[in-house]
Amino acid sequence: MIENKETLKRFCYALSTENEVVQFSSCFLKKNKNSIWAITSFECYNYQKYYVVILEIQSRLNVSDILKKLDAFSENKKNGFKLSEKKLLKRIFKKNAENKKISSNKLRNKRFVMTLMLKENRELLEAYKEIHKPDKIWPEIIENMNTMGIQEMEIYLQGCQAFLIMDTSPNFDLDKDGQKWASLPREKEWQEYVAKFQKVNPKSKAVEKWKQMALLIQQ
């Protein structure tokens, strides 16, 4: 979970409409050289009614600080659009890059952004967060990611909606490699285990559960 004291270089937001996406992007993509921070990447993804913006900046910022800067920045636009009121997604899982040299080259990596719905049960939701902590997730699952060329992976939540950001090696094929991934040690067992928290078919593979979001904006 993201705390206000935590410093980050990536901020993920959930938006509700295309109009919000336009307003949000206008705050960052116009006259970027004069921005209050140096933006290294701005991406927006969509699946049905869900829009996710992934904003990456050059220097790490405290969450409280960025909320203040967002308000000041949006108020200058005088359009009634208050950025800090938009939902900053809460990260519950992060798989760091095994190979820093490769993961830092975004032009060579592939990125997949996906979403699924969790069951609307507070106890199950808290348990889902708990099992994704570094000392709780099964080590075989992380090793399987490394085997498949998963450079980095993060899971974020907004209420019961989960969003996954996955950066892979450049030759990763979601359909073909997804089948191989499902056959790795304890992977089937893990997917059946986490399915009790998810609104999915418990026999589904990971690539079948998660719905891929379409890239709308990339700058």
C-alpha positions in Angstrom: 0.0 0.0 0.0 1.3 3.4 -0.9 1.8 5.7 2.1 2.1 9.5 2.0 5.7 9.4 3.2 6.7 6.9 0.4 8.7 8.3 -2.5 7.9 7.2 -6.0 8.9 7.7 -9.6 5.7 6.1 -11.0 2.2 7.3 -10.2 -0.9 5.4 -11.5 -4.3 6.9 -11.7 -7.7 5.5 -12.4 -10.0 7.7 -14.4 -13.7 7.3 -15.3 -14.3 9.0 -18.7 -12.5 10.0 -21.9 -13.0 13.6 -20.9 -11.1 13.1 -17.7 -8.3 11.5 -19.8 -8.2 14.6 -22.0 -8.1 17.0 -19.1 -5.5 14.9 -17.2 -3.2 14.6 -20.2 -3.4 18.3 -21.0 -2.0 19.1 -17.6 1.2 17.2 -18.4 1.7 16.9 -22.1 1.5 20.6 -23.1 4.7 22.6 -22.7 6.3 19.8 -20.8 9.7 21.5 -20.8 8.2 24.1 -18.4 6.6 21.4 -16.2 7.1 21.3 -12.5 8.8 17.9 -13.0 10.5 16.1 -15.8 8.2 13.5 -17.2 9.9 10.5 -18.6 6.8 8.6 -19.7 3.0 9.2 -20.0 0.7 6.3 -20.9 -3.0 5.8 -20.8 -4.7 2.4 -21.2 -8.4 1.5 -21.5 -10.6 -1.6 -21.0 -14.4 -1.1 -21.1 -15.2 1.7 -18.5 -11.7 1.7 -17.0 -9.0 4.1 -17.8 -5.5 3.9 -16.3 -2.8 6.6 -16.6 0.8 5.7 -15.8 2.9 8.7 -15.1 6.7 8.3 -14.7 8.9 11.2 -13.6 12.6 11.7 -13.5 13.1 12.3 -9.7 11.4 10.5 -6.8 8.7 12.5 -5.1 7.0 12.0 -1.7 3.3 11.2 -2.3 2.2 14.1 -0.1 4.4 16.5 -2.1 3.1 15.3 -5.5 -0.5 15.8 -4.3 0.3 19.4 -3.4 2.1 20.0 -6.7 -0.8 18.4 -8.6 -3.3 20.8 -7.0 -1.1 23.9 -7.7 -0.6 22.7 -11.3 -4.3 22.0 -12.0 -5.5 25.2 -10.4 -3.3 27.2 -12.8 -5.2 25.6 -15.6 -8.5 27.2 -14.3 -10.6 24.5 -15.7 -12.1 23.2 -12.4 -10.2 19.9 -12.8 -8.5 19.1 -9.5 -5.8 16.4 -10.1 -5.3 15.4 -6.5 -8.9 14.3 -6.3 -8.4 11.7 -8.9 -7.7 8.2 -7.6 -4.0 7.4 -7.0 -3.9 3.7 -7.3 -2.6 1.7 -4.3 0.2 -0.7 -5.2 0.0 -4.0 -3.4 2.7 -6.0 -5.2 6.0 -5.2 -6.9 8.4 -7.6 -8.6 11.7 -5.8 -9.2 13.7 -6.3 -12.4 16.1 -9.3 -12.2 18.3 -7.7 -14.9 18.5 -3.9 -14.3 20.4 -3.3 -17.5 17.6 -4.8 -19.6 14.7 -3.4 -17.6 16.0 0.2 -17.9 15.8 0.0 -21.7 12.0 0.6 -22.3 12.4 0.6 -26.0 13.5 -3.0 -25.9 10.9 -4.2 -23.4 7.2 -4.9 -24.0 4.6 -3.6 -21.6 1.2 -5.2 -20.9 -1.4 -3.6 -18.7 -4.3 -5.7 -17.6 -7.2 -5.7 -15.2 -9.6 -8.0 -13.3 -12.3 -7.7 -10.6 -11.8 -9.1 -7.1 -14.7 -10.3 -5.0 -16.5 -7.6 -3.0 -15.6 -8.9 0.4 -13.4 -6.9 2.8 -11.8 -9.9 4.5 -10.9 -11.5 1.2 -9.6 -8.2 -0.1 -7.3 -7.8 2.8 -6.1 -11.4 2.5 -5.4 -10.8 -1.2 -3.1 -7.9 -0.3 -1.4 -9.9 2.4 -0.5 -12.9 0.2 1.2 -10.5 -2.3 3.7 -9.2 0.3 7.3 -10.0 -0.4 7.5 -12.5 2.4 4.2 -14.2 1.6 4.2 -14.8 -2.1 5.5 -18.2 -3.0 9.1 -18.1 -4.2 8.3 -20.4 -7.1 6.0 -17.8 -8.5 8.7 -15.1 -8.6 11.1 -17.7 -10.1 8.5 -18.5 -12.8 8.3 -14.8 -13.7 12.1 -14.7 -14.1 12.0 -17.9 -16.2 9.4 -16.3 -18.5 11.4 -13.0 -19.0 9.1 -10.9 -16.8 11.3 -8.0 -16.0 9.0 -6.1 -13.7 5.5 -6.5 -12.5 3.2 -4.4 -10.3 -0.4 -4.9 -9.1 -2.5 -1.9 -8.1 -6.0 -1.6 -6.6 -8.9 0.7 -6.8 -11.5 -0.7 -4.5 -12.1 -4.2 -5.8 -10.6 -3.6 -9.3 -7.1 -4.8 -9.8 -4.7 -3.4 -12.4 -1.5 -5.2 -13.4 1.5 -3.6 -15.1 4.0 -6.1 -16.6 7.2 -5.3 -18.4 8.7 -8.3 -20.3 11.6 -9.2 -22.5 11.1 -8.0 -26.1 10.4 -11.5 -27.5 7.6 -12.3 -25.0 4.4 -13.5 -26.6 1.4 -13.4 -24.3 -0.6 -16.2 -25.9 2.3 -18.6 -26.7 4.4 -17.9 -23.6 1.3 -17.8 -21.4 0.7 -21.5 -22.0 4.3 -22.3 -21.1 4.0 -20.1 -18.0 1.0 -22.0 -16.8 2.9 -25.3 -16.8 5.8 -24.1 -14.6 6.2 -25.4 -11.0 3.3 -24.6 -8.6 1.8 -22.1 -11.1 -1.5 -24.0 -11.5 -1.7 -24.4 -7.7 -1.1 -20.6 -7.2 -3.7 -19.6 -9.8 -6.3 -21.8 -8.2 -5.4 -20.4 -4.8 -5.7 -16.7 -5.7 -8.9 -17.5 -7.7 -10.8 -17.6 -4.4 -10.2 -13.8 -4.2 -11.1 -13.1 -7.8 -14.3 -13.0 -9.8 -13.0 -15.6 -12.3 -13.2 -19.2 -13.3 -11.0 -20.9 -10.7 -9.5 -23.2 -13.3 -8.4 -20.3 -15.5 -4.8 -19.6 -16.3 -3.4 -16.2 -15.4 -3.5 -14.9 -19.0 -7.1 -15.9 -19.2 -8.2 -14.2 -16.0 -6.6 -10.8 -16.7 -8.1 -8.7 -19.4 -5.6 -6.8 -21.5 -6.1 -3.0 -21.7 -5.6 -1.1 -24.9 -2.9 1.6 -25.2 -4.6 4.9 -26.0 -1.8 7.4 -25.3 2.0 7.0 -25.2 4.4 9.9 -24.9 
